[in-house]
Amino acid sequence: MLAKGLLVLLNQSDQGVDTAIKKNVLRAVIEVGFIIFLFYSNLLMGEFERSGIGQKRGMVWAIGDVFTAANFEIAMIAAFIGYILFESLRKRF
């Protein structure tokens, strides 16, 4: 009987660890995704400012100009740096 209770207790603690890891990973994905969204929205807004050529060529051209492999690489690097920075600030304060 004691072994069965201990087994149930161990299974519950493993589920808690899995849930905590899943929550942390999900939070990281959401935060990195939000930083990438802000990056791309900023680039897209820049295409439609006074000096931007997006006003003349249109939205489809602006989206094609913004969503490139180089911009995606920059967005990912910036998002991970931002995530690490905010996590360190969150743990510090």
N, C-alpha and C positions, 0 to 999 in steps of 0.2 A: 504494500500500500504506500509506503514511504517513497519507494522508487517511482511509482506511478505519479505521485504528486510532484516529485522532483523533475520528472520528464515533462510534465505539463508546464511547470514553472520555467524550465529552460526553453521550451518551445515559445512561450509567451515573450520571453526576453529577446529571443532571436527575431520575432516578428516586430518588436519595438525598434530594434536596430535597423532592420530593413526599411521600416516605415520612415525612420529619421533620415536615412541615407536618401531614400526616394524624395522626401520633402526638400532636402538640401540641393539635390541635383535639379529638381523641378524649379526651385527658386533661382538657381544659377542660370538655367536655360531661359527663364522668363526675363531676368535682369539683363543678360547678354543680348537677348532678342530685342528688348526695349532700347538698349543703347544702339544697336544696329538700325532699328527703325528711326531713331532720332538722327543718326548720321545720314541715312538716305533721304529723309524728309528735308534736312538742311541742304543737301546737294540739289534736290529737286526745286526747292524754293529759290536757290541761287540761279537756276536756269531762267527764272521768270522775273528777275529784278530788272531795273531800268537798263543795265548794261548787258543783261543776258539775252542770248539769241533764241531762247525758248519761246518768247512772245511771237517771233516771226515764223518759226518753223513748226510750232505746235507741241502738244502734249506727248504724242507718240515719239517724236524725235527726242524730246527731253528725257523721257523714260529710257530710251535706248542709249542715250549719251551718259546717263547716270549709272545704269546697271551694267557695269563692266567687271571683268575679273580683277583688275587692279583695284577698283573701288571696293570690291567685296573683301579682298585681302586686307586692305587698310581698315575697313569696318570691323573685321574679325579681330585684328590686332588691337585696335582701339577699344573694342568691347571687352576683351579679356583684361587689358590693362585697367580699364574703368571698373570692372568687376572686382579685381584684386584690390584696387585702391579703396573702393567702398566697403569691401569685406574687412579690410584692416581697420578702417575708421569705425565700422560697426562694432568690432571686437574691442577697440581701444576705448570707446566712450560708451 
